[in-house]
């Protein structure tokens, strides 16, 4: 069977649905969440590990709790880790379900984005600043000739910014030869979990109150006490940004709650915008209603998965 992808905005219950489908098919789940990779960041990222327990059995999951908080995990790392997890599951004869709400991560895996781990070269960027697009294009062509790569399209040079990044990559590759990295696209049946906007907003507010009651503030305090600078937690956004600002005294509790609530609503809206964009970019998403009873949703997803 093809990879099954279950996606949707926050607070739609997609993880629980994926776990029930996985339990029914003995599949394993690969998380597609950009923040759940971090250890000890549990409540704020909404790991809800209890969702992976169905009828007393824990569904195997991957790419959760794989790196330390304070580090900056990125798309390049995720694409490789996800592909490795998927191949491991398939090599063992299993089925895989990719589940999450980080649309960029999902799309990178399914399309097989060709990404580069090349770091930013500030000295080179300063030298290139002010050059015209025509000058940058000539430089890039020369670098590609020397490195043996091809300019098979014009996307590298449709702006000065993109041309400078391409020059940066080619310069790095000349000095640090590395094998060509090509991760293939992965065919997938995609199911989206949809929910009425007003109901989604109500669920987000209820869930935020629950997470605060369950110790989200103490979780942030613990991370700060462990030596992680406040600025590093602010980087992770949403719960970690606003709760950190409350803990260090920049916001009152009421300001923190209100601003965080608004930010999560905006985040959910951006998630849906990304998923609609995926449809415009050629992905076919089968939408199921989040408010249906779980057995009905599971049956619907299984029928979709088995018929494609």
Steps between C-alpha positions, in 0.01 A plus 500: 500500500603860446602722788193643672522868597256645752523877530294784636517819705559496872223371730332274242590170668715377212750318725228301672348412163839391363560284809164325463564436130849374582364268769250355253770435238811433717659809344757734652471878522761751384442840660497806274522766769788748506501535881419153629853392407621670821538311826332640814285734291185298550197704605580806288553294185188292564671162479203337674681167510190343652343532153739228381349249744201322343322221687793469738761466225752770408523573129868533392596857412806672355663848501375603842753582776803466273699816585574731789307821566702810421625354172358600162378196313429582136320388186814344351544276805132414513481392137790260547373367834150447364626319191720277716210417733272424205756271336560321831129431540461378140813284524344324797186434297289758683270781401560865584278796582644851478301720738530863596423861432831640373410533134849590380646185657229284345537654155881475507476125566225424251653709220860402572630854539866530406642684800850610585666500843734780391543762776469871438828668397478858627838603359403378152160669523664832585727470194204426273278774639426765239578284196237488227299189417686471169838505679384244754368277222837497323676416825259216567541356150878498544473331840262237365733435207788446743296280731344299218140583591245629253274802481204299378246767591485869581382475861858553628515845342150645516615751765828627643421334833453157341808546282715589801376193688575283195852648479540431871404135447726450198794666675453277805473188284824582319684523832309218672417232241213279607298227332193618318208483737176397336204384702222380271138611526276266697160406364234551761128486560419825682215545746425840649306545822268798468303683765260792500681826571292590806534151646875505434530832684301366795718186517818706487385714793394197706825322427709803592327524839557128556869520413553789737318308775713192428828681561613677183640791704697260720630329186639830370645586842672161506654557159628843608632357826690233303709775343319562172507878433162672475591616147534138390151417626357809332631356170252211522203736493141463618480346850873527565520860384207637698538287814871589513412868477258449789756310710768767454252776585443660162129410491228461760314168513196656331713656225682171447178300471329743263800551272575127491139414423500744207835367375377138500186598309717677243732198485208265426385734223850496345504121515175482303635753250804274446284189452278679248818607325610137484177421318572776249850354457359165393446304821164329534375518860202293614331703773320334790291669767680523834173491693389157375518214753843335500382163358343678202813706434722194521281305259495793258879536508553125454273498197688793347838341570409160364341625179785721380 
